[in-house]
Structures are given as structure tokens and as C-alpha cells.
Amino acid sequence: MAEQSTRIADQDTGDYVATRDAYEQDDALNNRVIQIIDWAGRQLTPTAIRGGAAAVTTVDGVDLTALPADLTGNLLTVGDKTVIVVIPEHSAEDGGVYVTPIIFNDAGDTVLGVRTTKSSAMGTIKFRQGAASGIYSSPALEWDVMGAVKIGLHITQIDGTANEVILKGGLI
């Protein structure tokens, strides 16, 4: 496996993320590029993307022309970033959520497409934000959003006993 180290920088803020491109061969001896991102160096500070004012308790409708204000009012501008990281928080220890990124135009008023739905659920180990907090964290979700202008997060399904969901995260 050959490797090349690179650094991707944001000209406006000076923030950067270190990456390492590696090339490995599959079973048919075809070269395949693997990019590893230095998460710690980027220091993503998760902020509420959905459920910031009040946790989400009902799923979003599937009519792309009638999306909730909590989704359309919290669109993320992708800019020079390429990955969206979503960290779900739940009020229920058996909580789970299905999330679908929706791609919008620059004005944020037209849906251009949807990305693959991914799920995140509590496993056998129940990670929580402090013993008395009642806030549980399920595994982070990631999507490649390179080329998108704006992204909204559609809460496609909520699982768990009276589960309330907050989606935190950001772009790197």
C-alpha cells in the first residue's frame, strides 16, 4: 500500500484537516484509493442541526414540497467541506433514528436530490451524556456531500420508547 499525506485548508478561516490517501489493490489487482481523515485535527464542534429549539418527536413527511420549518430553516451551506457528520442524541435508552440528507439549491428553496438513508441506534452499551442527564448518544453518521450546495437533514424514522431526537454535527 502506497501512501500520500495531504492537507485540505479553508482559505477564509484557516481551518484545515489532515488526510492521508492510500492506494491498495482489490482481489482483481485494481488500484483503489482510500482516504483517511484526521478527525481530531479538525476539531469538529457539534452544534444542533435539527431539534435545537425543541427535540423532534415526529418523523418528517415524504412530500419534498412540504418539509418542516425545523428542516428548511436549518440548512447547512457546504462550501468547501466534503463530509457531513451527524451525531444523534436520544431521550430513550432504546432510541434509534433514520436520517436522510436532502440536497437543496443555493437559495434553499428547491430540492435537488436526496442521499442514502442511514440509521443509528442504541446498542447493548448505552452511552449517555452524564449519569443523570437522560440524553443518550448513538453512533455518528457520515455522508460524502462534495458538490452539494446546501444540505438539510430529514428525520425519516424515530424508534424507541417515547424517543425525542436532536441531531448535532457539522461539516468537515
C-alpha positions, -999 to 999 in steps of 0.1 A, spaced: 0 0 0 14 34 -11 5 65 9 5 102 3 -2 128 30 -22 159 21 -38 188 40 -71 204 30 -75 240 41 -102 266 43 -89 299 30 -114 320 49 -110 305 83 -75 290 81 -90 257 94 -75 226 79 -80 189 80 -51 164 75 -58 135 52 -39 105 41 -46 90 7 -37 53 5 -38 30 -26 -45 -6 -22 -54 -34 -46 -86 -54 -46 -88 -91 -54 -87 -84 -92 -55 -63 -87 -73 -30 -94 -60 0 -76 -84 16 -51 -80 49 -33 -87 51 4 -88 84 22 -84 86 59 -94 118 76 -78 131 108 -109 138 129 -91 150 159 -71 176 140 -103 192 125 -118 195 160 -154 194 149 -176 212 174 -211 197 170 -240 221 170 -277 213 168 -288 209 132 -323 196 140 -342 198 173 -322 228 186 -353 247 198 -372 215 208 -364 179 204 -380 162 174 -407 137 183 -424 130 149 -409 120 116 -408 144 87 -432 139 58 -421 125 25 -435 153 4 -404 173 -6 -425 204 -13 -439 205 23 -409 199 46 -410 212 82 -396 246 91 -371 229 115 -355 213 84 -357 241 59 -347 267 85 -316 248 94 -299 242 61 -261 238 61 -241 255 35 -215 230 23 -189 254 8 -155 237 5 -164 210 30 -169 174 18 -183 154 47 -213 159 69 -211 143 103 -243 138 123 -244 128 160 -279 117 171 -290 122 207 -320 104 222 -342 108 252 -348 70 253 -322 44 261 -336 22 233 -337 51 209 -329 50 172 -332 73 142 -331 71 104 -317 102 87 -318 112 51 -297 142 38 -316 163 13 -297 184 -12 -310 219 -19 -301 247 -44 -282 278 -33 -313 297 -24 -325 268 -3 -360 267 -19 -357 238 -43 -348 202 -35 -322 188 -60 -319 153 -46 -317 130 -16 -288 110 -3 -289 75 11 -309 70 44 -287 58 73 -297 46 107 -282 50 141 -295 31 172 -285 24 207 -266 -8 211 -261 -31 240 -239 -4 256 -259 27 264 -237 58 260 -251 88 277 -243 124 284 -238 121 322 -255 98 347 -285 120 354 -288 137 320 -313 113 303 -296 121 270 -282 91 251 -258 91 222 -259 66 193 -232 62 167 -223 91 145 -234 90 108 -214 104 79 -221 112 43 -200 125 14 -216 158 3 -189 170 -21 -205 191 -48 -237 199 -28 -246 235 -21 -269 232 9 -280 202 29 -310 196 52 -314 166 74 -347 147 71 -357 126 101 -372 96 83 -379 73 112 -377 75 150 -375 43 171 -376 38 208 -400 43 238 -413 79 236 -380 89 220 -371 125 213 -343 132 189 -317 160 185 -293 159 156 -260 176 162 -230 177 139 -214 197 112 -193 198 80 -157 189 77 
